């Protein structure tokens, strides 16, 4: 009998231990389950960039200026929608301040947006700079347009040596930041949002100009502006 009673006591003790473990596990799930699920479903953004972007335009004519250098931001499948995503650009040299990139892809002063929503499994193209003649780029940011002479006066010493401007929001000529031809430009992209952690990516690009023969426009020089990531954006601490 004592042996049988000991066996029963051990069994009861084991049952009690398993019950305690189960209770403890339930408490852990209650305390951390939602947090773990939230962590697994939190938006996961990645940035990629093309090797280069080309923009053709005819010197002396006004072009749309919609082409430019860009990055693509993607949200991983199965994640929550990334809300109110913003992308800031900072020129890593000297006196440049962080400014919003235009996430709406619109160049005029009334369009575009500083934020975007990015569902799971989707990607969006975000322009870093727009390519074109100074007249064309300024015209898109000036309701009444701008003449060639007016563009030269606004650009000052940059006239004739720039064919690109950062794609900033709001898209107005008074907040334009010009990019000189053949001058490597290091930028830092800061990606943040309502439910995404802030990440920084740094890269370098350059805009080069090439003359290309074109039979469609006799007497005019066809110019090709090429924007190239010489060092694609990479995460930085």
C-alpha positions as CSV (number, residue, x, y, z in Angstrom):
1,X,0.0,0.0,0.0
2,X,2.7,2.6,0.8
3,X,4.2,1.9,-2.6
4,X,0.9,2.4,-4.4
5,X,0.3,5.6,-2.4
6,X,3.7,6.9,-3.4
7,X,2.9,6.2,-7.0
8,X,-0.3,8.1,-6.8
9,X,1.4,11.0,-5.1
10,X,4.0,11.1,-7.8
11,X,1.3,11.0,-10.4
12,X,-0.6,13.9,-8.8
13,X,2.7,15.8,-8.5
14,X,3.4,15.3,-12.2
15,X,-0.1,16.4,-13.2
16,X,0.2,19.5,-11.0
17,X,3.6,20.3,-12.6
18,X,2.2,19.9,-16.1
19,X,-0.8,22.1,-15.2
20,X,1.6,24.7,-13.9
21,X,3.6,24.6,-17.1
22,X,0.5,24.9,-19.1
23,X,-0.7,27.9,-17.1
24,X,2.7,29.5,-17.4
25,X,2.7,28.9,-21.2
26,X,-0.8,30.4,-21.5
27,X,0.4,33.5,-19.6
28,X,3.4,33.8,-21.9
29,X,1.1,33.6,-25.0
30,X,-1.3,36.1,-23.5
31,X,1.6,38.5,-22.7
32,X,3.7,38.1,-25.8
33,X,1.6,36.5,-28.4
34,X,0.2,39.7,-29.9
35,X,3.7,41.2,-29.8
36,X,5.2,38.3,-31.7
37,X,2.4,38.3,-34.2
38,X,2.8,42.0,-34.7
39,X,6.5,41.6,-35.2
40,X,6.0,38.9,-37.8
41,X,3.4,41.0,-39.7
42,X,5.2,44.3,-39.5
43,X,5.9,45.9,-42.9
44,X,9.3,44.9,-44.3
45,X,10.6,47.4,-46.8
46,X,13.5,46.9,-49.2
47,X,15.1,49.4,-51.6
48,X,16.5,48.5,-55.0
49,X,17.8,50.6,-57.9
50,X,18.2,50.2,-61.6
51,X,21.7,50.3,-63.2
52,X,20.9,53.5,-65.1
53,X,18.1,55.6,-66.4
54,X,18.2,57.4,-69.8
55,X,16.2,60.4,-70.9
56,X,16.1,61.8,-74.4
57,X,15.2,65.3,-75.2
58,X,15.8,67.9,-78.0
59,X,17.9,70.8,-76.9
60,X,15.9,74.0,-77.4
61,X,12.5,72.4,-77.1
62,X,10.5,72.0,-73.9
63,X,10.2,68.4,-72.8
64,X,8.0,66.8,-70.1
65,X,10.9,66.1,-67.8
66,X,9.2,63.0,-66.4
67,X,12.1,60.7,-66.8
68,X,14.7,60.4,-64.1
69,X,16.8,58.4,-61.7
70,X,14.8,56.4,-59.2
71,X,14.7,53.7,-56.6
72,X,12.0,51.0,-56.0
73,X,10.6,50.5,-52.6
74,X,8.9,47.1,-52.0
75,X,6.9,45.7,-49.1
76,X,7.4,42.0,-48.5
77,X,4.4,39.6,-49.1
78,X,2.3,38.7,-46.1
79,X,3.0,41.9,-44.2
80,X,0.8,44.7,-43.1
81,X,0.4,47.7,-45.3
82,X,3.1,50.3,-44.7
83,X,1.3,53.4,-43.8
84,X,2.3,57.1,-44.4
85,X,5.7,56.2,-45.8
86,X,8.0,59.1,-46.4
87,X,11.4,59.3,-48.1
88,X,13.8,62.1,-47.3
89,X,16.9,62.9,-49.3
90,X,19.9,64.6,-48.0
91,X,23.0,65.6,-50.0
92,X,25.8,64.4,-47.9
93,X,28.0,67.5,-48.7
94,X,28.0,70.8,-46.9
95,X,24.9,72.8,-46.3
96,X,22.1,70.6,-47.8
97,X,19.1,69.8,-45.6
98,X,16.9,66.8,-45.6
99,X,13.9,67.3,-47.9
100,X,10.9,65.1,-48.9
101,X,11.0,63.3,-52.2
102,X,7.9,63.6,-54.3
103,X,6.2,60.3,-54.0
104,X,3.3,61.2,-56.3
105,X,5.4,61.2,-59.4
106,X,4.0,64.6,-60.5
107,X,6.2,67.5,-61.4
108,X,3.9,70.5,-61.2
109,X,3.4,72.6,-58.1
110,X,-0.2,71.4,-57.4
111,X,0.5,67.6,-57.6
112,X,2.4,64.9,-55.9
113,X,2.6,63.8,-52.3
114,X,5.0,63.6,-49.4
115,X,3.6,60.2,-48.2
116,X,2.4,56.9,-49.7
117,X,0.7,53.7,-48.6
118,X,2.5,50.5,-49.7
119,X,0.4,47.2,-49.4
120,X,2.1,43.8,-48.9
121,X,3.7,42.4,-52.0
122,X,3.7,45.7,-53.9
123,X,6.5,48.0,-55.0
124,X,6.6,51.7,-55.9
125,X,9.0,53.7,-58.0
126,X,10.4,56.8,-56.2
127,X,12.2,59.3,-58.2
128,X,15.4,60.8,-56.8
129,X,16.0,63.3,-59.6
130,X,14.3,64.4,-62.8
131,X,16.2,64.8,-66.1
132,X,15.6,67.4,-68.8
133,X,16.6,70.9,-69.9
134,X,16.5,73.6,-67.2
135,X,13.7,75.3,-69.1
136,X,11.6,72.2,-69.2
137,X,12.2,71.3,-65.5
138,X,11.4,74.9,-64.4
139,X,8.3,75.1,-66.7
140,X,6.8,72.1,-64.8
141,X,7.1,74.0,-61.5
142,X,5.9,77.4,-62.7
143,X,2.1,77.9,-63.4
144,X,2.7,80.5,-66.1
145,X,5.8,78.8,-67.5
146,X,9.3,80.2,-67.8
147,X,11.2,81.5,-70.8
148,X,14.7,80.4,-71.8
149,X,16.1,83.7,-70.7
150,X,14.2,83.5,-67.4
151,X,15.6,80.0,-66.8
152,X,19.1,81.2,-67.4
153,X,18.6,84.1,-65.0
154,X,17.3,81.7,-62.3
155,X,20.1,79.3,-62.7
156,X,22.9,81.8,-62.8
157,X,26.3,80.0,-63.0
158,X,24.6,76.6,-63.4
159,X,23.1,77.6,-66.7
160,X,24.3,75.2,-69.4
161,X,25.9,72.7,-67.0
162,X,22.8,71.1,-65.4
163,X,20.2,68.8,-66.9
164,X,18.8,67.4,-63.6
165,X,17.1,68.5,-60.4
166,X,16.1,66.6,-57.3
167,X,12.5,65.4,-57.3
168,X,11.4,67.2,-54.2
169,X,8.0,67.8,-52.7
170,X,6.4,70.3,-52.9
171,X,7.4,70.5,-56.6
172,X,8.0,74.3,-56.8
173,X,10.8,76.2,-58.4
174,X,11.7,77.9,-55.2
175,X,12.6,74.6,-53.5
176,X,14.5,73.1,-56.5
177,X,17.9,71.7,-55.9
178,X,19.9,71.4,-59.2
179,X,22.4,68.7,-60.0
180,X,25.4,69.7,-62.0
181,X,26.4,67.6,-65.0
182,X,29.4,65.2,-64.6
183,X,29.6,65.8,-60.9
184,X,29.2,62.7,-58.7
185,X,26.5,63.3,-56.1
186,X,26.3,61.4,-52.9
187,X,22.9,61.2,-51.3
188,X,21.4,59.7,-48.2
189,X,17.8,58.4,-48.4
190,X,15.9,58.2,-45.2
191,X,12.8,55.9,-45.3
192,X,10.3,56.1,-42.4
193,X,6.6,55.7,-41.8
194,X,3.8,55.4,-39.3
195,X,4.4,51.6,-38.7
196,X,7.9,51.1,-40.2
197,X,11.3,51.6,-38.6
198,X,13.5,54.4,-39.9
199,X,16.2,53.2,-42.2
200,X,19.0,55.1,-44.0
201,X,20.5,54.2,-47.3
202,X,23.5,56.0,-49.0
203,X,24.5,56.0,-52.6
204,X,26.1,58.0,-55.3
205,X,24.9,59.0,-58.8
206,X,26.1,61.1,-61.7
207,X,24.4,62.7,-64.6
208,X,26.3,62.7,-67.9
209,X,25.4,64.3,-71.2
210,X,25.9,62.8,-74.7
211,X,25.1,64.2,-78.2
212,X,23.2,61.8,-80.4
213,X,22.5,62.2,-84.1
214,X,18.8,62.4,-84.9
215,X,17.3,62.7,-88.4
216,X,13.8,63.5,-87.1
217,X,14.9,67.1,-86.0
218,X,17.1,68.6,-88.7
219,X,19.3,71.4,-87.4
220,X,18.7,70.5,-83.7
221,X,21.0,68.6,-81.5
222,X,19.6,65.5,-79.8
223,X,20.9,65.3,-76.4
224,X,20.8,62.2,-74.2
225,X,21.0,62.7,-70.4
226,X,22.1,59.6,-68.6
227,X,21.7,59.3,-64.8
228,X,23.7,56.4,-63.3
229,X,24.0,55.0,-59.8
230,X,27.8,54.7,-59.5
231,X,27.3,53.3,-56.0
232,X,23.7,52.0,-55.5
233,X,22.0,52.9,-52.2
234,X,23.0,50.6,-49.4
235,X,21.9,50.5,-45.7
236,X,24.0,52.5,-43.3
237,X,24.0,52.4,-39.5
